[in-house]
Amino acid sequence: TMIPAALHRQTLADLLRRTAARWPHKTGIVCGDTRWTWAQFHAVVERIAAGLHAAGVERGERVGVLARNSHGFAALRFALARLGAVMVPVNFMLNADEAAYILGHAGVKLLAVDSGLAALGRAAAASTAHRTAIERLLWLPSEDAAPRPADWRPQDLDLTVLAGTEGSAPEPQHGEHDLLQIVYTSGTESLPKGAMLTHRAVIDQYVSCIVEGGMDENDVWLHALPLYHCAQLDVFLGPAVYLGATCHITAK
């Protein structure tokens, strides 16, 4: 009997799919007034991936994220992994010029922001010094349910709208050796360098964290350190999703 490729494909999105199959009714993501079971979180991620695909986001495209911790950040992270797009998280404590360097260097065309960081994102996107190629912004809902900026342009995207997409994204064409994310160094001694990490590299890190940290599915995690940083993103959030542990996400 042939085993369907999806059953042995090993990408970040596959980890979430399997967790949702194991623990469909278990509380997975809690943030502000949002509370998703793993099945609900997986369904939201699938709809967002379908919406991004319909909006023209392609496999391999670099998508910047300049936002504080939220359920929207977590959903976008796994939706990009589902599409095979590449996430570029940006430190929100940088100024516009510093953020623009990273966005331009990575070749980001779509930049996700929350309401609190929309102005910084627009300023960075408008930079001419670093030849940013940003064409659109993507608004992420935040923990405190801040409204979308009033000056949102027609060509910009809204994660809450994408989450209502009907249909599904195409069957994934990427695998464990494809690029998942580019995480930039602090740049304290020279210009920031982008560490290019594949799905396999990050998943292997998850396994190490789970084993050495004694993590299991009964854990309840508070994700308060910034998700733009690889520590919170890949030492805690990723392994928790892999296991099906309950995740409380906060920016406070």
N, C-alpha and C positions, 0 to 999 in steps of 0.2 A: 504494500500500500504506500502510495506517495504521500509524504508529509507536506501539507501546504507551506509555502515559503514563509508566510506570515507567522507561523508557529515557531520557527527557529531563527527568524530575523531578530537581530539584537541592536536596536537603537533606543534612544531615550524614550521615544513615544511608545515603543513596545513594552518598556517597563511599566508605564502607566496603564496600558491596555491590560496587561496581565494582573496588575494590582486591582483594577476595577472588576476583573473577572473573579478574583479570589475573594474580595471584600466589597461587593457592590453596595451594600446597605450600611457600611461602616462610615462614620464621620471622617472625612478626609481633610478638607480645607475649611478653616474658620477664619474670617477676617471681617471686623466690624459687624455689620448686620448680615453678611453673607455666610452661609453655612452649606457646604456641598458634601454629599456622600462621594465615595470614590467613583461610583457609576455616574453620578451627576457631573463631577469634575471632568471625567473622561469625555462625556457627551458634549460639554461646553467646549473643551479643547478641540474636539473633532469639528464642531460647527465653526469655531474661529478659524481653524485651518482651512476649511472650505471657503469661508469668506475671504480670507487672505488670498487664496488661490484665484478666486473669482475677481479679486481686485488687481491681479497681475503679479503677485509676489511669487517668485520662482525658486526652484531648488538652487542652492548656492548663493542666493542673494543675501547681502549683509544687511541686517536690520539692527539699528541702534536702539538701546533702551536707556532713557534718562528719566528715572522715576524712583520714588520711594517704595518701600515694601507694600504689597497689596495682593489681593486675590487676582487682580488683573495682571500683575507682573507674573505671577506663577502660571496663570493660564496661557499667557503669551509665550512664556518660555517653552512650554510643552507643545503648543501649536506650531511654533517655528520648527521644533524638532520633528514634528509629524510631517511637515512639508519638505524638510531637508534644507530649510533656510538656515542662515548662520547668525546667531545672536552676538551682538557686540554691546555688553553692558558698560555704561559710562558712570564714573564717579560723579555724583550730583554735587559734590563740594568743589569741583573745579569751576573756574570762571569760563566765560563763553569762548575765549581764545583757546584755552587749554582743551576744552571739550571739542572744539572745532578741529584741532589737530588730529585727535583720535578718529573723529568721524570721517575726515578727509583721507587720512592714512588707510583706514579700513575699507574705504569705498562704499560707505553707507548711503543708501538711497531713500530708505524709509526710517524715520526716527519716531519711536514711541515715547510719549511724555505723559505725565499726569498734570492736573491743573496747576499745582504748585510749582512745577518746573517747566511749564509751557513757554514762559517768557525767555528763560535761559535757553531752552531748546531752539526757539526761533532765532535768537541772537547767534547761537553757534551755527545754525544752518545757513544763516545769511553771510557768514564769514567769507571774504574773498581771499584772505591771506593764506588759507590752507586748502583752497580749492575743494570745498565740500560739494558733494554731488546730490545732496538731499532734495528729493522731489516732493515728498509728502510727509505729513506728520500723522501719527496714530495716537489717539487719546486713550489713556488707560483710566478706568475708574479707580478711586483710591479708598483707603480704609474708612476715611471720614465722610464718604459720599459727597465730596466736593463736586459742584456742577461743572460741566464741560465749559471751557472758555467761550465767551460770547462771540469772539472774533474768529471762530473756527471756519476754515475755508471749505468750499464745496468739494475740492479735490482731496481734502484730508479725510482720514478714516476714524472710526469710532469703534472701540472694542465691544461695547454693548450692542451696537448694531450688527457687527460681525457675528456675535454670539447667537443671533437670531437667524443665521443663514440656514436655508434648507438644502438638503443634499449633502454630499460628502466630497472631500478632496480626493484626487486620484490616488490609486494604490501607490505607496512609496516606491521610489526607484533608487533610494539611497540605502546604505548599509553602515555597518559598524566602523568602517574605515573612512567614512566621509566626515567632512568638517562639521562640527557642532557649534563651536563658539570661538571667539577671539577675545581673550581677556588681557587688558593692557596693564603693564607695570606702572608703578607710581611716577616714574620719571624724575626722581629726586636727584640723580646723578647725571642723567642724560635724557634725551627725549624718550617718551614712553615706547616700549616695545610690545608688540602684540603676540601673545602666546596662542598659537593655533592648536586647538584641542579637538580630537575626533570623538565620536560617540564611544568608541571602544576605550579610549584613554580615560574618559570621565567615568564610564561604568566600572572600569577596573579600580578607579579611585573609590567609588562607592563601596565596592566589595571590601576593600582594605579598611575603610572607615567603619563599616558594619561589624567586621570581625574584631578589629582592635578596640572599637568603642563599645562592644557588647550590646549593640542596638538590636531591638526586635520589634515586631508588629504591635506589641502592647504599649510601646512608648507614646507619650504625648509630648510634642515638641513645641517650644515657643521660638519662633523665628523673628528675632528682634534686630539682630545685626543686619546691616544693609545687604540686600540680595545682589547688588551690583558686584559685590566682592566674592571671590571664589570660595572663601571660607563658608559663609552662610549658604551660598548657592549650592556648593558641591560637597561640602563636608556634612551639612545638616539637612537642607531641603531635599536634595536629590536622593540620598539614602533613605530618608523618611518616606518618600513616594515609592521608592523601590520596595520597601518592606510593607507599606500600607499602614504606617504609624499615623496618628492624628496630628495635623499641623495647624497651629495657631500662628497666624501671620500678623505682624504689627509694625507700624512705622513710628510708634511712640516710645 
